[in-house]
């Protein structure tokens, strides 16, 4: 039966194989601390995995989603003014 240790995030970055393969990455975020994580371990010669971007900020894509659902700019502004979004 295959098995492996289960690490917490601090233990993960100390793993010799993670260090050897250079899997630790930092994701930059504007006005917030960087995110320290591990990239996907498999890379292929012609299709390298892109460095992930930061997660969206709270409400960052509200207008895109609401527009796709049929809301116009006036209604979106109204929702913002009311603190709904």
Secondary structure as a PSIPRED ss2 file (coil, helix, strand):
# PSIPRED VFORMAT (PSIPRED V4.0)

   1 X C   1.000  0.000  0.000
   2 X C   1.000  0.000  0.000
   3 X C   1.000  0.000  0.000
   4 X C   1.000  0.000  0.000
   5 X C   1.000  0.000  0.000
   6 X C   1.000  0.000  0.000
   7 X C   1.000  0.000  0.000
   8 X C   1.000  0.000  0.000
   9 X H   0.000  1.000  0.000
  10 X H   0.000  1.000  0.000
  11 X H   0.000  1.000  0.000
  12 X H   0.000  1.000  0.000
  13 X H   0.000  1.000  0.000
  14 X H   0.000  1.000  0.000
  15 X C   1.000  0.000  0.000
  16 X H   0.000  1.000  0.000
  17 X H   0.000  1.000  0.000
  18 X H   0.000  1.000  0.000
  19 X H   0.000  1.000  0.000
  20 X H   0.000  1.000  0.000
  21 X H   0.000  1.000  0.000
  22 X C   1.000  0.000  0.000
  23 X C   1.000  0.000  0.000
  24 X E   0.000  0.000  1.000
  25 X E   0.000  0.000  1.000
  26 X E   0.000  0.000  1.000
  27 X E   0.000  0.000  1.000
  28 X C   1.000  0.000  0.000
  29 X C   1.000  0.000  0.000
  30 X C   1.000  0.000  0.000
  31 X C   1.000  0.000  0.000
  32 X C   1.000  0.000  0.000
  33 X C   1.000  0.000  0.000
  34 X C   1.000  0.000  0.000
  35 X E   0.000  0.000  1.000
  36 X E   0.000  0.000  1.000
  37 X E   0.000  0.000  1.000
  38 X E   0.000  0.000  1.000
  39 X C   1.000  0.000  0.000
  40 X C   1.000  0.000  0.000
  41 X C   1.000  0.000  0.000
  42 X C   1.000  0.000  0.000
  43 X C   1.000  0.000  0.000
  44 X E   0.000  0.000  1.000
  45 X C   1.000  0.000  0.000
  46 X C   1.000  0.000  0.000
  47 X E   0.000  0.000  1.000
  48 X C   1.000  0.000  0.000
  49 X C   1.000  0.000  0.000
  50 X C   1.000  0.000  0.000
  51 X C   1.000  0.000  0.000
  52 X C   1.000  0.000  0.000
  53 X C   1.000  0.000  0.000
  54 X C   1.000  0.000  0.000
  55 X C   1.000  0.000  0.000
  56 X C   1.000  0.000  0.000
  57 X C   1.000  0.000  0.000
  58 X C   1.000  0.000  0.000
  59 X C   1.000  0.000  0.000
  60 X C   1.000  0.000  0.000
  61 X C   1.000  0.000  0.000
  62 X H   0.000  1.000  0.000
  63 X H   0.000  1.000  0.000
  64 X H   0.000  1.000  0.000
  65 X H   0.000  1.000  0.000
  66 X H   0.000  1.000  0.000
  67 X H   0.000  1.000  0.000
  68 X H   0.000  1.000  0.000
  69 X C   1.000  0.000  0.000
  70 X C   1.000  0.000  0.000
  71 X C   1.000  0.000  0.000
  72 X C   1.000  0.000  0.000
  73 X H   0.000  1.000  0.000
  74 X H   0.000  1.000  0.000
  75 X H   0.000  1.000  0.000
  76 X H   0.000  1.000  0.000
  77 X H   0.000  1.000  0.000
  78 X H   0.000  1.000  0.000
  79 X H   0.000  1.000  0.000
  80 X H   0.000  1.000  0.000
  81 X H   0.000  1.000  0.000
  82 X C   1.000  0.000  0.000
  83 X C   1.000  0.000  0.000
  84 X C   1.000  0.000  0.000
  85 X C   1.000  0.000  0.000
